[in-house]
C-alpha cells in the first residue's frame, strides 16, 4: 500500500480541499489500514450523479490502481498552492504520476478534486492493472487472514506462496512434460537435429517468460508495501522482455536453420549468401527491440537517449565512418552481385573462394586453406575478377616438337590434335586454335588454345589431363618426339670432316625457278 507519513488529524473531517495536496492527501489518508473510511476518501473525487456506494468503490479502486501498479505518491512533491497552474496543459490541474496521465486533480471553483474525466477512467484502469478477472482476488484473498507478520498480512504470505508454486509448476510443465512431448513428435517426423539443437534453448526462456508474465499479473493483487511493490513490479516488467528476447533470439536460430536447409536445396548461390545476413539482421533487430523493451520495463525514459543519439549523430558518424562504409559496401555487393558464395575471385592480393558476405567484411578461403577477411568497403571499390562466372575455362599451352620432324608429319599431328579436341565431351567445339605457331629456341612450337565447359576447377584439371594424355598417345603412335631445351654445338670445318657451310652457287634467276617449281608441285 502507498506509504504516507501522517500527522495527527483533527476530529472534524474536511469536506472541501483548497489545493492539490489536500485533495490527494484526503483520498490516500482515509484508505489506510489504520484509518479506512472510504466515504471520506471519496470526497476527493468528482461525484456527479453517482451514488455514494459507487463513488466509494471508485475511490477504493483508484487506490488499488496506484498501489497495484507500484506508483508511490510522494506527498512532499505535491503542490500545496491553491493557484497551482500546469504550464503543459495550461490549466489548474496536477497529474499524480506519468504512468497514468489521465489521473489528475483539477480545480473546480474554489476547491480541488479528482477530475470528472479521471473518475470516468478508473474502471478501465482498474481492469488494465488487474486483467483476466484478477480484481476479484482482491475481495477473496484478504478473507484468508488479516493478521500482520513482519509488515505483511497473512493473506499476502499465502498469495506469495501460491505465486511461487504456480511458477514452479509452469516451469515443470514446459521444461519437462512439454519438452518431452515436443521431442517425441520431432523425432517421429525425422526432425532429430532440430530437437537436439534447438528444443532446450527455446523451451527454457519461453517458460521463464510465462512465469514473469504471470508474476506481472498477480503481484498487483498482493497489494504489497510501496517499496516492495514498486521494485518487484519494475523487476517483472523488465524480466518479461528479457526472457522474450532470449526466446525470439532462439526462434531466429530455428528460422535460420530452415532457411539454410532450403538454400542448400536451391541451385541459386545467392540464397546461401542471403541466409547468414538475414539471420544476423534479425538477431540485431531482436536484441535492439528487447533492449528498448527492458529499459521501458524499468521505466527509463528512452526519448532523451534517442535525442542524445541524434545530437551526437555527427560525432558517431565520424567515429564509425569505416563501419558505415563497410555496411554500405555490403549493400552494394548485394545490389550489384559481383560474386556469390562459392565463387573463385581475385582482387588485388585476394585470391580464393567466397565463403560468407557479412555486414562488415567478406570471408574468403584462400587456396592455402587460410581465411582472409576483406572489408566490404575495400572489395566494393576494387576491381574483382570473378572466375566463378566464367562460361568456359581456357587451356593454353605450347606443344614443343623436335626440329627434325618432317613438315608432313607436323601437319598430320596438328590435325590429330584437332580431332582429339572435337571428340572430347567437355570442350568447346565452335572456337579453338591449334596451329604451328612459332620457331622456338630448341623446338617447333604448336599452339594449343582451347576451352572447357565445366563448372569448377577440379573438372577443369580432369579435362586437361584427359586431353594431354590423348596427345601423348597420338605422338607415340605417329612417332612425333617432344623436344626439350637443348643446344647443339656445330663445328663448320674440322680436319677430315665435310664442310658444313652450305654452298650457294645458284644465281638469282635459278633460285626463282626453284621457287616456281615448289609451288607448282602443290
C-alpha positions as CSV (number, residue, x, y, z in Angstrom):
1,X,0.0,0.0,0.0
2,X,1.0,3.6,-0.5
3,X,3.1,4.7,2.4
4,X,2.4,8.3,3.8
5,X,3.8,9.9,6.9
6,X,0.7,11.3,8.6
7,X,0.4,13.8,11.4
8,X,-2.3,13.7,14.0
9,X,-5.7,14.5,12.5
10,X,-8.4,16.7,14.0
11,X,-11.7,15.3,15.0
12,X,-13.5,17.1,12.2
13,X,-13.3,15.6,8.7
14,X,-12.8,18.1,5.9
15,X,-15.2,18.2,3.0
16,X,-13.5,20.9,0.8
17,X,-10.0,20.8,-0.4
18,X,-8.3,24.1,-1.4
19,X,-5.1,22.6,-3.0
20,X,-3.9,19.5,-4.9
21,X,-2.2,18.4,-1.7
22,X,-5.3,18.4,0.4
23,X,-7.4,16.5,-2.2
24,X,-4.8,13.8,-2.7
25,X,-3.9,13.6,1.0
26,X,-7.6,13.1,1.9
27,X,-8.0,10.3,-0.6
28,X,-4.9,8.4,0.4
29,X,-5.1,9.0,4.1
30,X,-8.6,7.7,4.6
31,X,-7.9,4.4,2.8
32,X,-5.0,3.4,5.0
33,X,-5.5,0.2,7.1
34,X,-5.5,2.1,10.3
35,X,-7.7,4.8,9.0
36,X,-10.1,3.2,6.5
37,X,-13.0,5.5,5.8
38,X,-13.9,5.1,2.0
39,X,-16.8,7.6,2.3
40,X,-14.3,10.3,3.4
41,X,-11.8,9.4,0.8
42,X,-14.5,9.6,-1.9
43,X,-15.0,13.3,-1.1
44,X,-11.8,13.9,-3.1
45,X,-13.5,12.6,-6.3
46,X,-15.8,14.4,-8.7
47,X,-19.1,12.7,-7.8
48,X,-21.5,13.8,-10.5
49,X,-24.7,11.8,-10.4
50,X,-23.1,8.7,-8.9
51,X,-24.5,7.1,-5.7
52,X,-22.5,7.1,-2.5
53,X,-21.7,3.4,-2.9
54,X,-20.5,3.8,-6.4
55,X,-18.2,6.7,-5.6
56,X,-16.9,4.9,-2.5
57,X,-16.0,1.9,-4.7
58,X,-14.3,4.1,-7.3
59,X,-12.2,5.7,-4.5
60,X,-11.0,2.3,-3.3
61,X,-10.3,1.1,-6.9
62,X,-8.2,4.3,-7.6
63,X,-6.1,3.4,-4.5
64,X,-5.8,-0.2,-5.7
65,X,-4.7,1.0,-9.2
66,X,-1.9,3.2,-7.7
67,X,-0.7,0.5,-5.3
68,X,-1.0,-2.4,-7.8
69,X,1.0,-0.5,-10.4
70,X,3.7,0.3,-7.9
71,X,3.2,4.1,-8.1
72,X,4.4,5.7,-4.8
73,X,2.9,9.1,-4.3
74,X,5.5,11.3,-2.5
75,X,3.3,13.9,-0.8
76,X,6.3,16.2,-0.3
77,X,6.3,16.8,-4.1
78,X,2.6,17.5,-4.4
79,X,1.9,21.3,-4.7
80,X,0.1,23.0,-1.8
81,X,-0.8,26.2,-3.6
82,X,-4.4,26.8,-4.3
83,X,-3.5,28.5,-7.6
84,X,-1.2,25.8,-8.9
85,X,-1.1,26.0,-12.7
86,X,0.1,23.3,-15.1
87,X,2.1,25.0,-17.9
88,X,1.8,22.0,-20.2
89,X,-2.0,21.7,-20.2
90,X,-2.4,25.4,-19.3
91,X,-5.0,24.6,-16.7
92,X,-5.2,24.4,-12.9
93,X,-4.5,20.6,-12.7
94,X,-1.9,18.3,-11.2
95,X,-1.1,14.8,-12.6
96,X,-0.3,12.3,-9.9
97,X,2.0,10.0,-12.0
98,X,3.3,10.0,-15.5
99,X,2.3,6.3,-15.8
100,X,-1.4,7.4,-15.7
101,X,-1.6,10.9,-17.2
102,X,-5.4,10.5,-17.2
103,X,-5.5,10.6,-13.4
104,X,-5.2,14.2,-12.1
105,X,-6.8,16.6,-9.7
106,X,-8.4,19.7,-11.1
107,X,-9.7,23.0,-9.7
108,X,-13.5,23.4,-9.6
109,X,-14.3,26.9,-8.4
110,X,-12.5,27.2,-5.1
111,X,-11.8,23.5,-4.4
112,X,-9.6,20.8,-5.9
113,X,-11.0,17.3,-6.9
114,X,-10.0,14.3,-8.9
115,X,-11.4,15.4,-12.3
116,X,-14.6,14.1,-13.9
117,X,-12.6,12.6,-16.7
118,X,-10.2,10.9,-14.2
119,X,-13.1,9.3,-12.3
120,X,-14.6,8.1,-15.6
121,X,-11.3,6.3,-16.3
122,X,-10.9,4.5,-13.0
123,X,-12.9,1.3,-14.1
124,X,-10.8,1.0,-17.3
125,X,-7.5,1.5,-15.5
126,X,-8.5,-1.0,-12.8
127,X,-9.1,-3.7,-15.4
128,X,-5.8,-2.8,-17.0
129,X,-3.9,-3.2,-13.8
130,X,-5.9,-6.3,-12.7
131,X,-6.5,-8.2,-16.0
132,X,-8.3,-11.5,-16.6
133,X,-10.6,-11.1,-13.6
134,X,-7.8,-10.9,-11.0
135,X,-9.5,-8.0,-9.4
136,X,-11.9,-10.5,-7.9
137,X,-9.0,-11.9,-5.9
138,X,-8.8,-8.6,-4.1
139,X,-12.1,-9.5,-2.4
140,X,-11.2,-13.1,-1.8
141,X,-7.6,-13.2,-0.6
142,X,-7.9,-10.7,2.3
143,X,-10.5,-13.1,3.8
144,X,-7.8,-15.7,4.3
145,X,-6.2,-13.8,7.1
146,X,-5.7,-10.2,8.1
147,X,-3.1,-10.7,10.9
148,X,0.1,-8.9,10.2
149,X,3.6,-10.6,10.5
150,X,6.7,-8.6,9.7
151,X,4.7,-5.9,7.9
152,X,2.6,-8.2,5.7
153,X,-0.8,-9.7,6.2
154,X,-1.2,-13.4,6.4
155,X,-3.2,-13.5,3.1
156,X,-0.2,-11.8,1.4
157,X,2.1,-14.5,2.5
158,X,-0.3,-17.1,1.2
159,X,-0.5,-15.2,-2.1
160,X,3.3,-15.2,-2.4
161,X,3.3,-18.9,-1.7
162,X,0.7,-19.5,-4.3
163,X,2.6,-17.4,-6.9
164,X,5.8,-19.4,-6.2
165,X,4.0,-22.7,-6.5
166,X,2.3,-21.7,-9.8
167,X,5.7,-20.6,-11.2
168,X,7.3,-23.9,-10.3
169,X,4.5,-25.9,-11.8
170,X,4.6,-23.9,-15.1
171,X,8.3,-24.3,-15.3
172,X,8.0,-28.0,-14.7
173,X,5.3,-28.4,-17.3
174,X,7.2,-26.6,-20.0
175,X,10.7,-27.8,-19.3
176,X,9.9,-31.5,-18.6
177,X,6.5,-32.5,-19.8
178,X,6.1,-30.3,-22.9
179,X,9.7,-30.7,-23.8
180,X,9.4,-34.5,-23.8
181,X,6.2,-34.3,-25.9
182,X,7.8,-32.0,-28.5
183,X,11.0,-34.1,-28.5
184,X,9.0,-37.2,-29.3
185,X,6.9,-35.5,-32.0
186,X,10.0,-34.1,-33.7
187,X,11.8,-37.4,-33.6
188,X,8.7,-39.1,-35.1
189,X,8.9,-36.8,-38.1
190,X,12.6,-37.1,-38.5
191,X,13.5,-33.6,-37.1
192,X,16.2,-35.1,-34.8
193,X,18.7,-32.4,-35.4
194,X,16.1,-29.7,-34.7
195,X,15.1,-31.4,-31.4
196,X,18.6,-31.9,-30.2
197,X,19.9,-28.5,-31.2
198,X,17.1,-26.0,-30.5
199,X,14.4,-27.5,-28.2
200,X,16.0,-26.9,-24.9
201,X,17.3,-23.3,-25.7
202,X,13.8,-22.4,-26.8
203,X,11.6,-24.0,-24.2
204,X,13.5,-22.7,-21.1
205,X,13.3,-19.0,-21.9
206,X,9.7,-19.4,-23.0
207,X,8.9,-21.0,-19.7
208,X,10.6,-18.2,-17.7
209,X,8.8,-15.6,-19.9
210,X,5.4,-17.1,-19.0
211,X,6.3,-17.1,-15.3
212,X,7.3,-13.5,-15.5
213,X,4.1,-12.7,-17.2
214,X,2.1,-14.5,-14.5
215,X,4.1,-12.6,-11.8
216,X,3.3,-9.3,-13.5
217,X,-0.4,-10.1,-13.4
218,X,-0.6,-11.5,-9.8
219,X,1.9,-9.2,-7.9
220,X,-0.5,-6.2,-8.1
221,X,-3.2,-8.4,-6.4
222,X,-0.9,-8.9,-3.4
223,X,-1.1,-5.1,-2.6
224,X,2.5,-5.2,-1.1
225,X,4.1,-2.2,0.7
226,X,5.1,0.6,-1.6
227,X,8.8,0.0,-1.7
228,X,8.5,-3.8,-2.3
229,X,5.6,-3.4,-4.8
230,X,7.4,-0.7,-6.8
231,X,10.7,-2.7,-7.2
232,X,9.0,-6.0,-7.8
233,X,6.8,-4.6,-10.5
234,X,9.7,-2.9,-12.1
235,X,11.7,-6.2,-12.0
236,X,9.0,-8.4,-13.5
237,X,8.1,-5.8,-16.2
238,X,11.8,-5.9,-17.2
239,X,12.1,-9.7,-16.9
240,X,9.3,-10.3,-19.4
241,X,11.1,-8.6,-22.4
242,X,14.4,-10.0,-21.1
243,X,13.3,-13.6,-21.4
244,X,11.3,-12.8,-24.5
245,X,14.5,-11.5,-26.1
246,X,16.2,-14.9,-25.5
247,X,13.1,-16.7,-26.8
248,X,12.8,-14.8,-30.0
249,X,16.6,-14.9,-30.5
250,X,16.4,-18.7,-30.4
251,X,13.5,-18.7,-32.8
252,X,15.6,-16.7,-35.2
253,X,18.2,-19.5,-35.0
254,X,15.5,-22.0,-35.9
255,X,14.3,-19.9,-38.8
256,X,17.9,-19.5,-40.0
257,X,18.4,-23.3,-39.8
258,X,15.3,-23.9,-42.0
259,X,16.4,-21.1,-44.4
260,X,19.8,-22.7,-44.7
261,X,18.3,-26.1,-45.5
262,X,16.1,-24.5,-48.2
263,X,19.1,-22.7,-49.6
264,X,21.1,-25.9,-49.8
265,X,18.4,-27.4,-51.9
266,X,18.4,-24.4,-54.3
267,X,20.9,-24.1,-57.1
268,X,21.0,-20.3,-56.7
269,X,24.0,-19.5,-54.6
270,X,22.6,-16.0,-53.8
271,X,20.4,-17.8,-51.2
272,X,23.5,-19.1,-49.4
273,X,24.7,-15.5,-49.3
274,X,21.5,-14.1,-48.0
275,X,20.7,-16.6,-45.3
276,X,23.5,-15.6,-42.8
277,X,23.0,-11.9,-43.5
278,X,19.2,-12.2,-42.9
279,X,19.8,-14.2,-39.7
280,X,22.3,-11.5,-38.4
281,X,19.8,-8.7,-39.2
282,X,17.0,-10.5,-37.3
283,X,19.3,-11.1,-34.4
284,X,20.3,-7.5,-34.2
285,X,16.7,-6.4,-34.5
286,X,15.6,-8.8,-31.7
287,X,18.4,-7.5,-29.4
288,X,17.6,-3.8,-30.1
289,X,13.9,-4.2,-29.6
290,X,14.5,-6.3,-26.5
291,X,16.9,-3.8,-25.0
292,X,14.4,-0.9,-25.6
293,X,11.6,-3.0,-24.0
294,X,13.8,-3.8,-21.0
295,X,14.5,-0.1,-20.5
296,X,10.8,0.7,-20.7
297,X,10.1,-2.1,-18.2
298,X,12.5,-0.3,-15.8
299,X,10.6,2.9,-16.6
300,X,13.6,4.6,-18.2
301,X,12.7,7.4,-20.5
302,X,14.3,6.4,-23.8
303,X,13.5,9.6,-25.6
304,X,16.4,11.6,-24.0
305,X,18.6,8.7,-25.1
306,X,17.3,8.9,-28.6
307,X,17.6,12.7,-28.6
308,X,21.2,12.3,-27.4
309,X,21.9,9.9,-30.2
310,X,20.5,12.4,-32.7
311,X,22.6,15.3,-31.3
312,X,25.7,13.1,-31.2
313,X,24.9,11.6,-34.6
314,X,27.6,13.6,-36.4
315,X,30.3,12.6,-33.9
316,X,29.0,9.0,-34.1
317,X,29.1,9.0,-37.9
318,X,32.7,10.4,-37.9
319,X,33.8,7.8,-35.4
320,X,32.1,4.9,-37.2
321,X,32.7,6.0,-40.7
322,X,34.7,2.9,-41.6
323,X,31.9,0.7,-40.2
324,X,29.3,2.7,-42.2
325,X,31.5,2.4,-45.3
326,X,31.7,-1.4,-44.8
327,X,27.9,-1.6,-44.3
328,X,27.1,0.3,-47.4
329,X,29.7,-1.7,-49.2
330,X,27.8,-4.9,-48.2
331,X,24.6,-3.3,-49.6
332,X,26.4,-2.6,-52.9
333,X,27.7,-6.2,-53.1
334,X,24.1,-7.4,-52.7
335,X,22.7,-5.0,-55.3
336,X,25.5,-5.4,-57.9
337,X,26.1,-9.1,-57.1
338,X,29.7,-9.1,-58.3
339,X,30.1,-12.5,-56.8
340,X,28.3,-15.2,-54.8
341,X,29.2,-17.7,-52.2
342,X,31.3,-20.4,-53.7
343,X,32.8,-18.1,-56.5
344,X,36.5,-18.0,-57.0
345,X,37.5,-14.3,-57.0
346,X,40.7,-12.4,-57.5
347,X,41.0,-8.8,-56.3
348,X,44.4,-7.3,-55.5
349,X,46.1,-9.6,-53.0
350,X,42.8,-11.5,-52.5
351,X,42.7,-14.9,-54.3
352,X,40.3,-17.6,-53.1
353,X,36.7,-18.8,-52.8
354,X,34.0,-16.6,-51.2
355,X,32.6,-18.3,-48.0
356,X,30.4,-15.5,-46.5
357,X,29.4,-11.9,-47.0
358,X,28.7,-10.2,-43.7
359,X,27.9,-6.6,-42.5
360,X,31.5,-5.6,-42.2
361,X,33.6,-7.9,-44.2
362,X,33.6,-10.7,-46.8
363,X,35.3,-14.0,-45.8
364,X,37.4,-15.6,-48.5
365,X,39.0,-19.1,-48.2
366,X,42.4,-19.0,-50.0
367,X,44.0,-21.9,-51.8
368,X,46.4,-22.3,-48.9
369,X,43.3,-23.0,-46.8
370,X,43.7,-19.8,-44.8
371,X,40.9,-17.3,-44.3
372,X,41.0,-13.7,-45.4
373,X,38.6,-11.1,-44.1
374,X,38.3,-8.3,-46.6
375,X,36.4,-5.1,-45.6
376,X,33.4,-4.7,-47.8
377,X,34.3,-1.0,-48.5
378,X,37.5,-2.2,-50.0
379,X,36.2,-5.0,-52.1
380,X,33.2,-3.0,-53.4
381,X,35.5,-0.3,-54.6
382,X,38.1,-2.6,-56.2
383,X,38.3,-4.4,-59.5
384,X,37.1,-8.0,-58.9
385,X,37.9,-10.8,-61.3
386,X,35.2,-13.4,-60.7
387,X,36.5,-16.7,-62.1
388,X,33.3,-18.4,-60.9
389,X,31.3,-16.5,-63.6
390,X,33.2,-18.0,-66.5
391,X,31.2,-19.8,-69.0
392,X,34.3,-21.6,-70.3
393,X,37.7,-22.4,-68.8
394,X,40.6,-21.7,-71.0
395,X,43.5,-24.1,-71.5
396,X,46.5,-22.6,-73.3
397,X,49.9,-24.3,-73.8
398,X,52.6,-24.9,-76.4
399,X,53.5,-28.4,-77.7
400,X,57.2,-28.4,-78.4
401,X,58.3,-31.0,-81.1
402,X,61.7,-31.6,-82.4
403,X,63.1,-29.7,-85.4
404,X,63.8,-32.8,-87.3
405,X,60.1,-33.6,-87.5
406,X,59.1,-33.6,-91.2
407,X,56.6,-30.9,-92.3
408,X,54.1,-33.5,-93.5
409,X,54.2,-35.2,-90.1
410,X,53.7,-31.8,-88.3
411,X,50.5,-31.3,-90.4
412,X,49.2,-34.7,-89.6
413,X,50.0,-34.2,-85.9
414,X,48.1,-30.9,-85.8
415,X,45.1,-32.5,-87.4
416,X,45.2,-35.3,-84.9
417,X,45.2,-32.8,-82.0
418,X,42.2,-31.1,-83.6
419,X,40.3,-34.4,-83.7
420,X,41.1,-35.0,-80.0
421,X,39.5,-31.7,-79.1
422,X,36.5,-32.4,-81.3
423,X,35.9,-35.8,-79.7
424,X,36.3,-34.7,-76.1
425,X,32.8,-34.2,-74.5
426,X,33.7,-31.2,-72.4
427,X,35.5,-29.0,-74.9
428,X,34.1,-26.0,-76.8
429,X,33.7,-27.1,-80.4
430,X,33.0,-23.7,-82.1
431,X,36.1,-21.9,-81.0
432,X,39.7,-23.2,-80.6
433,X,43.1,-22.6,-82.2
434,X,45.7,-25.3,-82.9
435,X,48.5,-24.2,-85.2
436,X,52.2,-24.5,-85.7
437,X,52.8,-21.1,-84.2
438,X,56.5,-20.4,-83.5
439,X,60.0,-21.5,-84.1
440,X,61.3,-21.9,-80.6
441,X,64.9,-21.9,-79.4
442,X,65.0,-25.7,-79.4
443,X,61.7,-26.8,-80.9
444,X,58.9,-26.3,-83.3
445,X,56.0,-24.9,-81.1
446,X,52.4,-25.9,-81.8
447,X,49.9,-23.6,-80.0
448,X,47.1,-25.3,-78.2
449,X,44.3,-22.8,-77.3
450,X,41.0,-24.5,-76.3
451,X,38.2,-24.1,-73.8
452,X,36.4,-26.5,-71.4
453,X,32.8,-26.2,-70.5
454,X,32.9,-27.4,-66.9
455,X,31.6,-25.9,-63.6
456,X,34.7,-26.0,-61.3
457,X,38.4,-26.3,-61.1
458,X,38.5,-30.0,-60.3
459,X,36.7,-30.8,-63.5
460,X,39.0,-28.4,-65.4
461,X,42.0,-30.3,-64.2
462,X,40.4,-33.6,-65.1
463,X,39.8,-32.4,-68.7
464,X,43.3,-31.1,-69.0
465,X,44.7,-34.4,-68.0
466,X,42.5,-36.3,-70.5
467,X,43.5,-34.0,-73.4
468,X,47.2,-34.2,-72.6
469,X,47.2,-38.0,-72.3
470,X,45.4,-38.3,-75.6
471,X,48.0,-36.0,-77.2
472,X,50.8,-38.1,-75.8
473,X,49.2,-41.3,-77.2
474,X,48.9,-39.6,-80.6
475,X,52.5,-38.5,-80.6
476,X,53.7,-42.1,-79.7
477,X,51.5,-43.5,-82.5
478,X,52.8,-41.1,-85.1
479,X,56.4,-41.1,-84.0
480,X,56.4,-37.4,-83.1
481,X,59.0,-36.6,-80.5
482,X,58.6,-33.8,-77.9
483,X,61.6,-31.5,-77.6
484,X,63.2,-30.2,-74.6
485,X,65.6,-27.3,-74.2
486,X,68.9,-28.3,-75.9
487,X,71.9,-26.7,-77.5
488,X,73.8,-28.2,-80.4
489,X,77.5,-27.3,-81.0
490,X,78.3,-27.4,-84.6
491,X,81.9,-27.1,-86.0
492,X,81.6,-25.9,-89.6
493,X,85.0,-27.1,-90.6
494,X,87.1,-29.7,-89.0
495,X,90.1,-31.8,-90.2
496,X,88.9,-34.9,-92.1
497,X,85.2,-33.8,-92.0
498,X,82.9,-32.4,-94.6
499,X,82.5,-28.6,-94.6
500,X,79.0,-27.9,-93.1
501,X,78.8,-24.4,-94.6
502,X,76.2,-24.5,-97.4
503,X,77.5,-23.8,-100.9
504,X,75.2,-21.3,-102.6
505,X,76.3,-21.3,-106.3
506,X,72.9,-20.6,-107.9
507,X,72.1,-17.3,-109.4
508,X,69.0,-15.3,-108.5
509,X,67.2,-16.5,-111.7
510,X,67.9,-20.1,-110.8
511,X,66.6,-19.6,-107.3
512,X,63.4,-18.1,-108.7
513,X,62.9,-21.1,-110.9
514,X,63.2,-23.4,-107.9
515,X,60.6,-21.3,-106.1
516,X,58.2,-21.7,-109.0
517,X,58.7,-25.5,-109.1
518,X,58.0,-25.7,-105.4
519,X,54.6,-24.1,-105.7
520,X,53.8,-25.9,-108.9
521,X,54.0,-29.2,-107.0
522,X,51.1,-28.2,-104.8
